């Protein structure tokens, strides 16, 4: 189903970004949750990794996984993804296998490991890759979207990060401390229930501010990267193509149209 023809291996290697968007647009909406421009910005930001064998982790998988896998396959890397929805991992295996692995002639399992579990668990979450003998270069966080959970994920990542590492966030404009009321209210809407009012104590600084403050308070060198998403997102057809469901998402606070500039942010850190 996903073995559409883009071109030869050499043509893919010569046009990886065009191929990435080509593969992303094969995905159905339920797993295609980030704009094309963010997917490209993720892929481009990976060039800041210094290692010749990059190790990448992500929490929450989807279109971002395609960017990470393609980069790993072309640069002798390794990707670990955590998502509590195991069906997402299974579905992405089929897409990656047919759309990317087949034309490149690579083994999916050599480059990507999916873990259908809690990313913050000390025994089966992010920290366990240390037991496998890996240290990570790049961490991308897109899971429960609360500051408490995000901070726990970053702390787990720090345990196995290299001396120079990158931190990237999706939906970095979110400002929810301990509970994701936007997601909860979306579920309630589907069930025909009323909206639950979000308590004021759940509102915090946006993630891109809070996480940068956390990192700069701990490390001597923290640099915000100039990602390409901010310069390109306003012309991204993703937003107009999915405008119908995005309007519904906006009504329960799952997307902030006035703050889309900070949907994606990334930092480089030296310990």
PEURFEN-V457920 format. One record per residue. N is the residue number from 1. PSI is psi as a letter, one per 20 degrees, with the letter a starting at -180 (NA if undefined). NEAR is the number of other ideal C-beta (glycine too) atoms within 8 Angstrom. Layout:
BEGIN
n=N psi=PSI near=NEAR
n=N psi=PSI near=NEAR
END
This chain:
BEGIN
n=1 psi=h near=4
n=2 psi=j near=9
n=3 psi=l near=7
n=4 psi=q near=7
n=5 psi=p near=5
n=6 psi=h near=9
n=7 psi=a near=8
n=8 psi=r near=6
n=9 psi=g near=8
n=10 psi=h near=6
n=11 psi=h near=9
n=12 psi=g near=13
n=13 psi=h near=8
n=14 psi=h near=6
n=15 psi=l near=9
n=16 psi=h near=12
n=17 psi=g near=9
n=18 psi=g near=7
n=19 psi=h near=12
n=20 psi=g near=14
n=21 psi=h near=11
n=22 psi=g near=10
n=23 psi=g near=15
n=24 psi=h near=12
n=25 psi=i near=8
n=26 psi=i near=9
n=27 psi=q near=12
n=28 psi=r near=5
n=29 psi=h near=7
n=30 psi=h near=4
n=31 psi=j near=11
n=32 psi=m near=11
n=33 psi=i near=5
n=34 psi=q near=13
n=35 psi=q near=11
n=36 psi=g near=11
n=37 psi=h near=12
n=38 psi=g near=13
n=39 psi=g near=16
n=40 psi=h near=15
n=41 psi=h near=14
n=42 psi=g near=15
n=43 psi=g near=13
n=44 psi=h near=10
n=45 psi=h near=13
n=46 psi=i near=14
n=47 psi=i near=5
n=48 psi=i near=9
n=49 psi=p near=9
n=50 psi=h near=5
n=51 psi=q near=8
n=52 psi=i near=5
n=53 psi=m near=8
n=54 psi=q near=15
n=55 psi=p near=15
n=56 psi=p near=17
n=57 psi=q near=15
n=58 psi=q near=16
n=59 psi=p near=13
n=60 psi=p near=11
n=61 psi=r near=12
n=62 psi=c near=13
n=63 psi=h near=12
n=64 psi=h near=15
n=65 psi=h near=14
n=66 psi=g near=17
n=67 psi=g near=14
n=68 psi=g near=16
n=69 psi=g near=14
n=70 psi=g near=14
n=71 psi=g near=14
n=72 psi=g near=15
n=73 psi=h near=12
n=74 psi=i near=8
n=75 psi=k near=10
n=76 psi=l near=6
n=77 psi=a near=12
n=78 psi=p near=12
n=79 psi=p near=14
n=80 psi=p near=15
n=81 psi=p near=15
n=82 psi=p near=17
n=83 psi=p near=14
n=84 psi=i near=7
n=85 psi=n near=7
n=86 psi=h near=8
n=87 psi=h near=6
n=88 psi=g near=11
n=89 psi=g near=14
n=90 psi=g near=8
n=91 psi=g near=9
n=92 psi=h near=14
n=93 psi=g near=10
n=94 psi=g near=10
n=95 psi=g near=14
n=96 psi=g near=14
n=97 psi=g near=10
n=98 psi=g near=11
n=99 psi=h near=14
n=100 psi=g near=15
n=101 psi=g near=13
n=102 psi=g near=9
n=103 psi=h near=12
n=104 psi=i near=10
n=105 psi=l near=6
n=106 psi=q near=9
n=107 psi=o near=6
n=108 psi=g near=11
n=109 psi=i near=6
n=110 psi=h near=5
n=111 psi=i near=12
n=112 psi=p near=14
n=113 psi=p near=8
n=114 psi=p near=10
n=115 psi=o near=12
n=116 psi=m near=9
n=117 psi=r near=9
n=118 psi=p near=8
n=119 psi=h near=12
n=120 psi=i near=10
n=121 psi=p near=9
n=122 psi=h near=7
n=123 psi=h near=6
n=124 psi=j near=7
n=125 psi=b near=14
n=126 psi=g near=16
n=127 psi=h near=10
n=128 psi=i near=11
n=129 psi=i near=12
n=130 psi=h near=10
n=131 psi=h near=5
n=132 psi=i near=6
n=133 psi=k near=4
n=134 psi=q near=10
n=135 psi=p near=8
n=136 psi=q near=15
n=137 psi=h near=14
n=138 psi=p near=14
n=139 psi=p near=16
n=140 psi=p near=14
n=141 psi=p near=14
n=142 psi=m near=13
n=143 psi=d near=12
n=144 psi=i near=6
n=145 psi=l near=12
n=146 psi=q near=12
n=147 psi=h near=13
n=148 psi=g near=8
n=149 psi=g near=11
n=150 psi=g near=15
n=151 psi=h near=11
n=152 psi=h near=9
n=153 psi=g near=15
n=154 psi=h near=13
n=155 psi=h near=8
n=156 psi=g near=14
n=157 psi=h near=14
n=158 psi=h near=7
n=159 psi=h near=9
n=160 psi=j near=12
n=161 psi=q near=12
n=162 psi=r near=9
n=163 psi=h near=5
n=164 psi=p near=9
n=165 psi=r near=14
n=166 psi=q near=14
n=167 psi=p near=13
n=168 psi=q near=14
n=169 psi=p near=15
n=170 psi=q near=13
n=171 psi=l near=9
n=172 psi=i near=13
n=173 psi=i near=12
n=174 psi=q near=9
n=175 psi=l near=10
n=176 psi=p near=15
n=177 psi=g near=11
n=178 psi=i near=7
n=179 psi=p near=9
n=180 psi=n near=9
n=181 psi=h near=11
n=182 psi=g near=11
n=183 psi=g near=9
n=184 psi=g near=10
n=185 psi=h near=12
n=186 psi=g near=11
n=187 psi=g near=8
n=188 psi=h near=11
n=189 psi=g near=10
n=190 psi=h near=6
n=191 psi=j near=6
n=192 psi=k near=4
n=193 psi=r near=5
n=194 psi=r near=4
n=195 psi=p near=7
n=196 psi=p near=8
n=197 psi=p near=4
n=198 psi=p near=10
n=199 psi=q near=5
n=200 psi=h near=5
n=201 psi=i near=5
n=202 psi=i near=11
n=203 psi=p near=8
n=204 psi=a near=9
n=205 psi=q near=8
n=206 psi=q near=12
n=207 psi=h near=14
n=208 psi=h near=11
n=209 psi=g near=8
n=210 psi=g near=12
n=211 psi=h near=15
n=212 psi=h near=12
n=213 psi=g near=9
n=214 psi=g near=10
n=215 psi=g near=12
n=216 psi=h near=8
n=217 psi=i near=5
n=218 psi=h near=5
n=219 psi=q near=9
n=220 psi=h near=4
n=221 psi=o near=6
n=222 psi=p near=10
n=223 psi=p near=7
n=224 psi=p near=8
n=225 psi=q near=10
n=226 psi=n near=5
n=227 psi=q near=11
n=228 psi=i near=10
n=229 psi=g near=13
n=230 psi=h near=9
n=231 psi=i near=5
n=232 psi=i near=11
n=233 psi=h near=14
n=234 psi=h near=4
n=235 psi=j near=5
n=236 psi=p near=10
n=237 psi=i near=7
n=238 psi=g near=9
n=239 psi=g near=11
n=240 psi=h near=6
n=241 psi=h near=6
n=242 psi=k near=9
n=243 psi=h near=8
n=244 psi=g near=6
n=245 psi=h near=8
n=246 psi=h near=11
n=247 psi=g near=8
n=248 psi=h near=8
n=249 psi=g near=10
n=250 psi=h near=11
n=251 psi=h near=6
n=252 psi=j near=11
n=253 psi=j near=10
n=254 psi=i near=8
n=255 psi=p near=8
n=256 psi=n near=8
n=257 psi=h near=7
n=258 psi=i near=4
n=259 psi=k near=9
n=260 psi=i near=11
n=261 psi=h near=6
n=262 psi=k near=10
n=263 psi=h near=14
n=264 psi=p near=15
n=265 psi=q near=11
n=266 psi=q near=14
n=267 psi=q near=14
n=268 psi=p near=11
n=269 psi=p near=14
n=270 psi=p near=8
n=271 psi=NA near=8
END
